[in-house]
Amino acid sequence: MSNPDEAEIRVLSAVAIHAELEELLPRFSRERGLGIQVKYDVNPAVAKRVMAGEVFDVGLNNPWYVEAMIAQGCVIPDVHVPFGRIPLAIGAAGPEREIVSSQEEVRDLLASADTIAYTDIGTSGKTFLRAIKVMGLEQQLADRLRPMGAGEPPLAVSQGCVQYAIAPLSRIIAAPGIVPVATFPGELDLSIDMSMFVHIRSKRREASAQLIRFLSDAAHDAYLLSHGIARYKA
């Protein structure tokens, strides 16, 4: 007798692409007649859970973490492929406005901020702290920074608790009551890459490979780009 769980794919993903997976995964499920169970966490926590032995089928995480997972024998090496690249962004309350992206404009925006919220346990927060150090703002902004938990910075902005939220552009776009006002300049190399992989102990390897091919399909590129996620090649 077949195990009913064999018809369900277990996905472990970084929360940076929560809204996009919630849109795309049900499409795959309907087309293939397969159930999908998804768990979300911040990028570093996803990596820690995998390295600690959590078993799943398909994972989505920063590629540098995946390389460590491959080295430890946790995931299948030749199935590791890119999903998308997400700029680090600044979000604010209010109507939509022009999104600035030059280093001078972003620096001026941050320098004039009253309060800035960021996720202190996630990749975006660590990337932001590196950015302000590179831009020479570390000391100037020290008393204006508000470290928060996963998903809290955009909410804090929408509730009027802080002026700006730092998050992947995809999270800013998906958050209600907040709009992107800046993306960090490309020359600083602060974009957050996401890639896909299959756990070495997955019992649904073919279905997992099908899901990765589905998520890689160019038919989704325009939708992802509208959410701030651009395709990239490893």
Secondary structure as UniProt FT lines:
FT   HELIX           4..7
FT   STRAND          8..14
FT   HELIX           15..17
FT   HELIX           18..32
FT   STRAND          35..41
FT   HELIX           43..51
FT   TURN            52..53
FT   STRAND          58..61
FT   HELIX           63..71
FT   TURN            72..73
FT   HELIX           77..79
FT   STRAND          81..86
FT   STRAND          88..92
FT   HELIX           103..111
FT   STRAND          116..119
FT   TURN            120..121
FT   HELIX           123..134
FT   TURN            135..136
FT   HELIX           138..141
FT   HELIX           142..144
FT   STRAND          145..148
FT   TURN            150..151
FT   HELIX           152..158
FT   TURN            159..160
FT   STRAND          164..168
FT   HELIX           169..174
FT   TURN            176..177
FT   STRAND          179..183
FT   HELIX           186..188
FT   STRAND          192..199
FT   TURN            200..201
FT   HELIX           205..216
FT   HELIX           218..220
FT   HELIX           221..226
FT   TURN            227..228
//
